[in-house]
Amino acid sequence: MRLSTRLRATIPMQIRLMHLYFLSLLTGALLMGAGPARAQLALTLESKIPLGDIRGRLDHMAVDLHRQRLFVAELENDSVGVIDFERREIVHMISDVKRPQGLAYVPAADTLFVANGGDGSLRMFEGAQYRALEPIHVGDDADNLRFNPESNLIYVAYGEGALGIVDVASRRKIRDLALTAHPESFQLERQTNRIYVNVPKEQAIVVMDQASGHRLANWQTRNASNFPLALNADAGHVLAIFRNPASLVAFAAASGTPLAKVETCGDADDMFVDPKRRRVYVSCGDGFLDVFDASPYKLIERIPTIKGARTSLLVPDIDRLFVAARETAEAPAAVWVFRPGP
């Protein structure tokens, strides 16, 4: 009698244990299935803004936040597209340019600066009507632009080895900082007043002083494919993308010591650090956006885009990442708008 009572008492306990076991399996399966869904929150494609009948390669972008305008260098079309990013439509086209590459908008001067690879000029367009000002001759293959709001100077990468410096107030080139080969991406670091420059032909990242122009260091990379460059200021790192083999390398900003190296997508031309989320976004011409965790550096998402979509622009003020997608056989040229999250 006592044995049967104990058996009856045991059976409900066994049922409860089996219930908990299957519940744990179900929960685990749901969590595993939710992994990719959570990863997709890193960047969500919000919209695609058509650029019209624009053919060929697209280059860098800039933004006028006051007017909610996005500028797109339409290199092979000899034009700069002006987009209202709130209304998601083209509102203007600037055509007085020759193979535009780098762009910079200076709010205090209400002027868009355009580096022209076709004729080596720096073109300037003022105000809401984009009135053309007298161009400044910089040098062959005028390329990337950076603006320092503290000194009110524009830096222009150009030629076989120089950064031209243009005073925004006087609209004159005031000096050159000499390099030994064509500079690709470069960044101005405010805390130490340094400039970090990718110089692929020299197989180096060159460190210069902004004020004097003196070369402070030469970080040898033994690789002539370093193009995009960004600063992870919070970590004190300089980030460079190498195209061959396709990899992201983090260097200590103070010494140039390599700290991390991870594989990335191919044919990258832009990279941005999102300090809010401690992430790095890399746009690649082979048709992907790579999203990295910046502490430590590891790939957390690879998002398909379109072949040739190699340039991008992160705008933290509106929390959006713009990707310039050139025309293909499958789709017309457009700007893809991504919303970072969470």
Rosetta blueprint (number, residue, H / E / L):
1 M L
2 R H
3 L H
4 S H
5 T H
6 R H
7 L H
8 R H
9 A H
10 T H
11 I H
12 P H
13 M H
14 Q H
15 I H
16 R H
17 L H
18 M H
19 H H
20 L H
21 Y H
22 F H
23 L H
24 S H
25 L H
26 L H
27 T H
28 G H
29 A H
30 L H
31 L H
32 M H
33 G H
34 A H
35 G H
36 P H
37 A H
38 R H
39 A H
40 Q H
41 L L
42 A L
43 L E
44 T E
45 L E
46 E E
47 S E
48 K E
49 I E
50 P E
51 L L
52 G L
53 D L
54 I L
55 R L
56 G L
57 R L
58 L L
59 D L
60 H L
61 M E
62 A E
63 V E
64 D E
65 L L
66 H L
67 R L
68 Q L
69 R E
70 L E
71 F E
72 V E
73 A E
74 E E
75 L H
76 E H
77 N H
78 D L
79 S E
80 V E
81 G E
82 V E
83 I E
84 D E
85 F L
86 E L
87 R L
88 R L
89 E E
90 I E
91 V E
92 H E
93 M E
94 I E
95 S L
96 D L
97 V L
98 K L
99 R L
100 P E
101 Q E
102 G E
103 L E
104 A E
105 Y E
106 V E
107 P H
108 A H
109 A H
110 D L
111 T E
112 L E
113 F E
114 V E
115 A E
116 N E
117 G L
118 G L
119 D L
120 G L
121 S E
122 L E
123 R E
124 M E
125 F E
126 E E
127 G L
128 A L
129 Q L
130 Y L
131 R E
132 A E
133 L L
134 E L
135 P L
136 I E
137 H E
138 V L
139 G L
140 D L
141 D L
142 A L
143 D L
144 N L
145 L E
146 R E
147 F E
148 N E
149 P L
150 E L
151 S L
152 N L
153 L E
154 I E
155 Y E
156 V E
157 A E
158 Y E
159 G L
160 E L
161 G L
162 A E
163 L E
164 G E
165 I E
166 V E
167 D E
168 V L
169 A L
170 S L
171 R L
172 R E
173 K E
174 I E
175 R E
176 D E
177 L E
178 A E
179 L L
180 T L
181 A L
182 H L
183 P L
184 E L
185 S L
186 F E
187 Q E
188 L E
189 E E
190 R L
191 Q L
192 T L
193 N L
194 R E
195 I E
196 Y E
197 V E
198 N E
199 V E
200 P H
201 K H
202 E H
203 Q L
204 A E
205 I E
206 V E
207 V E
208 M E
209 D E
210 Q L
211 A L
212 S L
213 G L
214 H L
215 R E
216 L E
217 A E
218 N E
219 W E
220 Q E
221 T L
222 R L
223 N L
224 A L
225 S L
226 N E
227 F E
228 P E
229 L E
230 A E
231 L E
232 N E
233 A L
234 D L
235 A L
236 G L
237 H E
238 V E
239 L E
240 A E
241 I E
242 F E
243 R E
244 N L
245 P L
246 A E
247 S E
248 L E
249 V E
250 A E
251 F E
252 A E
253 A L
254 A L
255 S L
256 G L
257 T L
258 P E
259 L E
260 A E
261 K E
262 V E
263 E E
264 T L
265 C L
266 G L
267 D L
268 A E
269 D E
270 D E
271 M E
272 F E
273 V E
274 D E
275 P L
276 K L
277 R L
278 R L
279 R E
280 V E
281 Y E
282 V E
283 S E
284 C E
285 G L
286 D L
287 G L
288 F E
289 L E
290 D E
291 V E
292 F E
293 D E
294 A E
295 S L
296 P L
297 Y E
298 K E
299 L E
300 I E
301 E E
302 R E
303 I E
304 P E
305 T L
306 I L
307 K L
308 G L
309 A L
310 R L
311 T E
312 S E
313 L E
314 L E
315 V E
316 P L
317 D L
318 I L
319 D L
320 R E
321 L E
322 F E
323 V E
324 A E
325 A E
326 R L
327 E L
328 T L
329 A L
330 E L
331 A L
332 P L
333 A L
334 A E
335 V E
336 W E
337 V E
338 F E
339 R E
340 P E
341 G L
342 P L
